[in-house]
């Protein structure tokens, strides 16, 4: 039945599937072209519910319009039955089931919306109206049914040239007096990546834009530019703690010379932030265990060495701030990624001897 469902989901992505079957029956051979490849739907999984429903998205691209669109589908594992949740001109992403599997949250246009499964008469309801939109969000359903949304927001803390020199409003120029005005392919826009959170009630129909910036006033980035994303922060299962990676230095020159990012633990109950024990190079990709007692992360030992060896470390959350020597949990050539599968087991991806390996650590 699982294979039947996967096959049905694959067919849902092929707008020319019926024509191809007809051509095959008549003995006609259809040539695969770049245009045909672009007609293929790109399938990606969003979530699986406890009652056997699969929530996934299918992206289609219009080469003439030079744009793509992603729609959400719901599949029933037991029967293989598929249904379209929403077909709109806007893309839906980051979808997830709420407790019970009858309601769904998803992001579109940078805001969180609420929808219902198998209820075409229900009109989706916006839950947020955050200025500038929500990016790289992680959502946890709290015990009281409210949703904790942790996300990345852009905060301008440096003056733009026009703000520095209002006497020349029509001049087109830039002012650089420190390093890191460009990082790889990204130029500074006088703003910083900050981690923020908000709590919303899915039972209320009035959207909210109120959120808390847990790095308020800090000229520091999290995620780290230019390639950092949602892997740079995590939320404890109970929603109390938010851990994030950042490089908090005094100047752009220091940012350019050093790779010593740290992990910071924010307590939502007290509003306090503490620095966790780590290594001298990049500390990144923090992840809480399912029981919230352990914190895994990858780190590099040497400061200033951007291509250092990435190793996996696990610390007890209760004592994570204590200064002590840390040892990697496995002897690996290079750790790319990892995922908790239980509170005592991790699957990790290791680069070794020119290959990519998946390994399990218990």
Secondary structure by P-SEA (a helix, b strand, c coil): caaaaaaaaaaaaccaaaaaaaaaaacbbbbbcaaaaaabbbbbbccccccbbbbbbbbbbcccccbbbbbbbbbbccccbbbbccccccccccccccccccbbbbbcccbbbbbbcccccccccccccccccccbbbbbbccccbbbbbbbbbbbccccccccccccccccccccccccccccccccccbbbbbbbbbbbcccccccccccccccccccccccccccccccccccccccbbbbbbbccccaaaaaaccbbbbbbbbccccbbbbcccccccccccccccccccccbbbbccccccccbbbbbbbcccccccbbbbbbccccccccccccccccbbbbbbbcccbbbbbbcc
